[in-house]
Amino acid sequence: MSRLQTGSLVKAAAGKESGGYYAVIGFSGCHALIADGRKRRLDSPKRKNPKHLIPLNRETDTEGITDKKLRNVLRELSTESTPQP
C-alpha cells in the first residue's frame, strides 16, 4: 500500500463517506484530514483513520486550491474510474 501524504487522492472504504473520492489536505495526529469540496469543504475537513482510506496513487497540488478546483479534480477522477457502457 502506498503511503498517504498531503495531496494524495483517496477513496473512502468505511463510514458514511464509503465509496466517495477525497483529497488528503493534511494530518491531525494519526488521522488524515480529507475534503471533497462539497459536503466536506477545505475549511472544515473530515478527520478519518488512514486505515479506512484506499490510496489511488494519484496526487494533486493543495497549495492555493479552492473547493471548486478540488471538485473538478475529483469529478475527473470519478469519471475515469467509472466503466463506460
C-alpha positions as CSV (number, residue, x, y, z in Angstrom):
1,M,0.0,0.0,0.0
2,S,1.3,3.4,-0.8
3,R,1.9,6.0,1.9
4,L,-0.6,8.8,2.4
5,Q,0.7,12.4,2.2
6,T,-0.8,15.8,1.7
7,G,-2.3,16.0,-1.8
8,S,-3.0,12.2,-2.1
9,L,-6.3,11.3,-3.8
10,V,-8.1,8.5,-1.9
11,K,-11.3,6.5,-1.9
12,A,-13.1,6.1,1.4
13,A,-13.5,2.4,2.3
14,A,-15.6,2.8,5.6
15,G,-18.1,5.0,7.2
16,K,-20.7,7.4,5.8
17,E,-18.2,8.5,3.2
18,S,-17.6,5.0,1.9
19,G,-17.1,4.9,-1.9
20,G,-16.5,8.6,-2.2
21,Y,-13.4,10.2,-3.6
22,Y,-11.5,12.7,-1.5
23,A,-8.2,14.6,-1.2
24,V,-6.0,14.4,1.8
25,I,-5.4,18.0,2.8
26,G,-3.4,17.5,6.0
27,F,-3.0,15.4,9.1
28,S,-4.1,15.8,12.7
29,G,-2.2,13.4,15.0
30,C,-2.7,10.0,13.5
31,H,-5.8,11.0,11.4
32,A,-5.9,12.2,7.8
33,L,-7.9,15.3,7.1
34,I,-10.0,14.8,3.9
35,A,-12.1,17.1,1.8
36,D,-14.2,16.8,-1.4
37,G,-15.1,20.4,-1.9
38,R,-18.9,19.7,-1.5
39,K,-20.1,18.4,1.8
40,R,-16.6,18.4,3.3
41,R,-15.1,21.7,2.3
42,L,-11.5,22.7,2.7
43,D,-12.3,24.9,5.7
44,S,-13.9,22.0,7.6
45,P,-12.3,18.7,6.6
46,K,-13.3,15.3,7.9
47,R,-10.9,13.5,10.3
48,K,-10.5,10.0,9.0
49,N,-8.5,7.0,10.1
50,P,-5.9,6.2,7.3
51,K,-6.8,2.5,7.6
52,H,-10.2,3.4,6.1
53,L,-8.8,5.1,3.1
54,I,-7.7,3.5,-0.2
55,P,-4.8,5.4,-1.9
56,L,-5.3,5.9,-5.6
57,N,-1.6,6.5,-6.4
58,R,-2.5,10.0,-7.6
59,E,-1.8,13.4,-6.2
60,T,-3.0,17.0,-6.6
61,D,-1.3,20.2,-5.6
62,T,-3.2,21.5,-2.5
63,E,-1.3,24.8,-2.5
64,G,-3.8,27.6,-3.3
65,I,-6.6,25.1,-4.2
66,T,-10.2,26.1,-3.9
67,D,-13.3,24.0,-3.3
68,K,-14.3,24.4,-6.9
69,K,-10.9,23.2,-8.3
70,L,-11.0,20.3,-5.9
71,R,-14.5,19.2,-7.1
72,N,-13.3,19.4,-10.7
73,V,-10.2,17.2,-9.9
74,L,-12.3,14.6,-8.1
75,R,-15.0,14.7,-10.8
76,E,-12.4,13.8,-13.5
77,L,-11.1,11.0,-11.2
78,S,-14.6,9.5,-10.7
79,T,-15.5,9.6,-14.4
80,E,-12.2,7.9,-15.3
81,S,-12.8,5.0,-12.8
82,T,-16.4,4.5,-13.8
83,P,-16.7,1.9,-16.6
84,Q,-18.4,3.2,-19.7
85,P,-21.0,1.0,-21.4
